[in-house]
Amino acid sequence: MSFAFLCLGGFLLLAFTRPAAAQTGEPTDDEVNAIARQLFCPVCESTPLDVCPTQACAQWRATIKEKLAAGWSEQQIKDYFVEQYGERVLAQPSTRGWNILVWVLPPLALLVGGLFLAQYLRSARRPAAVEPPARPEAGGPDGDYAARLEKELRKRR
């Protein structure tokens, strides 16, 4: 029984030390692409860095790999590229300064548009006030016709 516990302990020790050993190597392409996905290509407009085939993007991905190998965090790498090329390289704009409008205006526009649509639908569903037709005068040409019609209808009843 002690041999079984010894084997189980050895297995658990290997199971928990193996992932830690795997983390100390060179950064993987997945790690590089996770950061590259959050940056835009400096040459192609609106193309994420992880899918762009240009030489500039390949150099940027190599820079990301170097920075990861040096122990830089994801945020430090993004800050480095923003410092070098400006905020236009970020796939997701920051929430500082005027950039906050990018986050606030679309939901606000949807809310205001929804309110206008609801008001329009409510007013379109409500029937317009319709006045009953005016009764013809007794002495007018239509009045004589109406009087004769009513007289005929009374006879038939």
N, C-alpha and C positions, 0 to 999 in steps of 0.2 A: 504494500500500500504506500509506503514511503517513496518507492521508486516511481509510482504513478504521480504523486505530488511533485516530485523532483522533475519529471518530464513535463508536467503541466506548467510548472514554474519556468522552466527553460523555454517552453513554447511561448508563454506570455512575454517573457523578457525579449525574445527575438521579434515577436509581433509588434511590440511597442518601440523597439529601437530601430527597426528597419525603416519606417517612414521618416524618422529623424535623420537617418544617414542619407536618405534620398534627397533631402532638402538642402544639403550642403553643396551640391554640385552646381553646374552651370544652369542659368535660367532656361526653362523650356520655351518652345515656340508658343505654347498656350499662354504662358505667363506674359510673354512679350505682346502677343495679340490682344490679351485682355486690356492692356494699357493702350495699345495702338488703336483699338476700337473706339477709344474715347478722344482721339485726336483726328483732325482732318489733314488731308494732304496739303502741302504748301503750294503745289503746282496745279493740281486738278481741283476744280471747285466742287465743294460738297461731297467729296469722296473720302470715306474713312481710311485711315492710314493702314489698317490691317488688310484691306483688299486692293489697295492701289498698286499697280504694277510698275510705277515709275522708279527711276534710280534714286530720286530724292527720298522717296518713301522707304526704299530699302536701306538707305543710309540712316534715316530716322529710326527704323526698327533696330538696326545695329547699335545705334546710340542707346536706345532703350535697354537692349540686352546688356551693354557694357555697364550702364547705371545700375541695373538690377544685380549684376555680378558684384558690383562695388558695394552693394548693401543699401542702395537708395530705396525709399518707399515709393509707392505709386503716386502719392500726392507730391512728393519732392520732384519726381520726374515730370509730372504735368506742369508744376510750377516752373521748372527749368525751361520747358518749351514755350510757355506763356511769356516768360522773361525774354527769351530770344526772339520770338515771332509775334507776340501779341495774343490777345484773347481770341482772335479769329480762328486759331488752330484748335480750340476746344469744341468738341461735339456738343457739349451741354454748357450753355453760357452760365457764368457765375451769377450769384444773387446779390451782387454789390452794385451800388451806383444806379445808373440808368438801365442796367441790364435787368433790374427787378421788374421793369415793365414787360419784358418778354414772358415772365412767369405770371404776371397779374392781369395783363390786358386780355389774353385769349379767354380765360374763364369769365372775366367780367363781360366781355362782348357776348359770350354765349348766354349769360344770365340776362343781360338786357334784351338780346334778341328773343329769348324765350318769353320774357315778359310781354314784349310787343306782339309776338305771335299769339300768346294766350289772350291778350286784350282784343286782337283782331278777330280771333275765332269766337270769342264771347259776343262781340258786337255783331258778327255775321250770323250767328245762330239766333239772335233775338229778332223777331219779326218787326218790320217797320210799322209805325202807327198808321193804320188805314182808316180814313174817314168813310162813313157809310155814304152811299150815293144820295145826292139831294133828291127829295121828292118833287116830282114835276108839279107845276102850279095847276090849279084846277081850271083856270081859264085859258091856258096856253094850248098850242096844237097837240102837245104830248099829253096834256091833262085831259082833253076830250077822249083821246084814245084810251087812256088808262081808265077813265070812268066807264066807257062802253065795255072794256074788257072785264072790269069787275062786275058789271051788270050781267054780262053773259055768263060769267062763272057762277054767279048766284043762281041763275036760272037752272043751270045744269045740276045743281046739288039737290 
